[in-house]
């Protein structure tokens, strides 16, 4: 993680949060003063990986922004006691203790990196399923297999040749679709 955004009115809390982020290795920190500006940046092509919201904001309290931001990034909400934080949002009670904020940022960065790993794992698995389904279609088209026969054939080829199902599927596609 290296891109972070602080949504806050100018002041000591925003400066402290920026200092904590820089000390923890965030190289690109953007400070924004309103929820509407933050939403535009969150939905941009390069959204921040971490969002710190210092509630209340000039144009809203910050809960709705936290929910929106949590769909795209790790979120820390700095709010008064008694505020109910949305799911997937780390809440730090005001007045903010710098050590607690630092721990929250570390936790959010850790969660964010594990989510990125999960996302790439899911994408890899999805690609594998697509490749296997394409190989099944090839077998059904050229060898007139049914879907269950094609599935069994791919699994059997993978076992017999000591390769993954992905490799077996790719070999089938390469063989029949030149």
C-alpha positions in Angstrom: 0.0 0.0 0.0 1.3 3.4 -0.8 -1.7 5.6 -1.8 -3.8 7.1 1.0 -6.4 9.8 1.3 -7.4 11.8 4.3 -10.8 13.4 4.3 -10.9 16.1 6.9 -11.2 19.7 7.6 -7.8 21.3 7.9 -6.4 21.1 11.4 -4.3 19.2 13.9 -6.0 15.8 13.3 -5.4 15.9 9.5 -1.8 16.8 10.0 -1.3 14.1 12.6 -2.9 11.5 10.3 -0.7 12.6 7.4 2.4 12.3 9.6 1.4 8.8 10.7 0.9 7.7 7.1 4.2 9.0 6.0 6.0 7.3 8.9 4.4 4.0 8.0 5.6 4.2 4.4 2.7 5.7 2.5 4.3 7.7 -0.3 1.3 9.4 -1.9 -1.0 11.0 0.6 -3.9 13.2 -0.5 -5.8 15.5 1.9 -9.3 16.4 0.8 -11.7 18.7 2.6 -15.1 17.3 1.5 -17.0 14.1 1.0 -18.1 15.0 -2.5 -14.4 15.5 -3.6 -13.5 12.2 -1.9 -16.2 10.2 -3.7 -14.9 11.4 -7.1 -11.3 10.4 -6.2 -12.5 7.0 -4.8 -14.3 6.2 -8.1 -11.3 7.4 -10.2 -9.0 5.1 -12.2 -6.4 5.1 -9.4 -8.3 5.1 -6.1 -6.5 5.2 -2.8 -5.8 2.0 -1.0 -6.5 3.5 2.4 -9.0 6.2 3.4 -9.0 8.0 6.7 -12.2 10.0 7.4 -12.2 12.6 10.1 -15.9 13.0 11.0 -17.8 15.2 10.9 -17.1 16.7 7.5 -18.3 20.0 6.1 -20.9 18.4 3.7 -21.9 15.3 5.7 -21.1 13.4 8.9 -18.9 10.8 7.1 -20.7 7.4 7.7 -22.1 7.3 4.1 -18.7 8.2 2.7 -17.1 5.4 4.9 -19.6 2.8 3.4 -18.9 4.0 -0.1 -15.1 4.0 0.4 -15.1 0.6 2.0 -16.2 -0.9 -1.3 -12.9 0.2 -2.8 -10.3 0.6 0.0 -9.5 0.0 3.6 -11.2 2.7 5.7 -10.5 4.2 9.1 -13.3 6.5 10.6 -12.2 9.0 13.2 -15.5 9.8 15.0 -16.9 10.9 18.4 -17.7 8.3 21.0 -21.1 6.6 20.4 -20.8 6.7 16.6 -21.8 3.4 15.0 -19.2 2.5 12.3 -20.3 0.6 9.2 -19.1 -3.0 8.7 -15.6 -3.3 7.3 -14.6 0.1 8.7 -12.1 0.5 11.5 -13.3 3.0 14.0 -11.0 5.2 16.1 -12.7 7.3 18.8 -12.0 11.0 19.1 -9.9 12.6 20.5 -7.4 10.6 18.5 -4.5 9.0 20.2 -1.6 8.9 17.7 -0.4 5.4 18.8 -3.9 4.1 18.4 -4.2 5.7 14.9 -0.8 4.2 14.0 -2.0 0.7 15.0 -5.3 1.2 13.1 -3.4 2.2 9.9 -1.1 -0.8 10.3 -4.1 -3.1 10.7 -5.9 -1.5 7.7 -2.7 -1.9 5.6 -2.4 -5.5 6.6 -6.1 -6.2 5.8 -5.8 -4.4 2.5 -2.8 -6.5 1.5 -4.6 -9.7 2.4 -7.6 -8.6 0.4 -5.4 -7.9 -2.6 -4.0 -11.5 -2.3 -7.5 -12.9 -2.1 -8.6 -10.9 -5.1 -5.7 -12.1 -7.2 -6.4 -15.7 -6.0 -10.0 -15.4 -7.1 -9.0 -14.0 -10.5 -6.6 -16.8 -11.0 -9.3 -19.4 -10.1 -11.8 -17.7 -12.4 -9.3 -17.7 -15.3 -8.7 -21.4 -14.7 -12.4 -22.2 -14.7 -12.8 -20.3 -18.0 -10.0 -22.1 -19.6 -11.4 -25.5 -18.5 -14.8 -24.6 -19.8 -13.3 -23.6 -23.1 -11.5 -26.9 -23.3 -14.8 -28.7 -22.5 -16.4 -26.8 -25.4 -13.6 -27.8 -27.7 -14.0 -31.5 -26.7 -17.8 -31.2 -27.2 -17.4 -29.6 -30.6 -14.7 -31.8 -32.1 -15.1 -35.1 -30.3 -18.9 -34.9 -29.7 -18.4 -35.4 -25.9 -21.2 -34.5 -23.5 -20.3 -31.9 -20.8 -19.7 -34.6 -18.1 -17.6 -36.7 -20.4 -15.5 -33.6 -21.3 -15.1 -32.8 -17.7 -14.0 -36.3 -16.8 -11.6 -36.5 -19.8 -9.8 -33.3 -18.7 -9.5 -34.5 -15.1 -8.3 -37.9 -16.3 -5.7 -36.3 -18.7 -4.5 -34.1 -15.8 -4.0 -37.2 -13.5 -2.5 -39.4 -16.1 0.0 -36.8 -17.3 0.7 -35.5 -13.8 -0.3 -31.9 -14.6 -2.8 -29.5 -13.4 -6.3 -29.3 -14.9 -5.3 -25.9 -16.3 -2.3 -27.4 -18.1 -4.4 -30.3 -19.4 -7.1 -27.9 -20.6 -4.5 -25.6 -22.4 -3.0 -28.7 -24.1 -6.5 -29.7 -25.4 -7.2 -26.2 -26.7 -3.7 -26.0 -28.4 -4.3 -29.5 -30.0 -7.7 -28.8 -31.5 -7.7 -25.1 -32.2 -4.6 -24.4 -34.2 
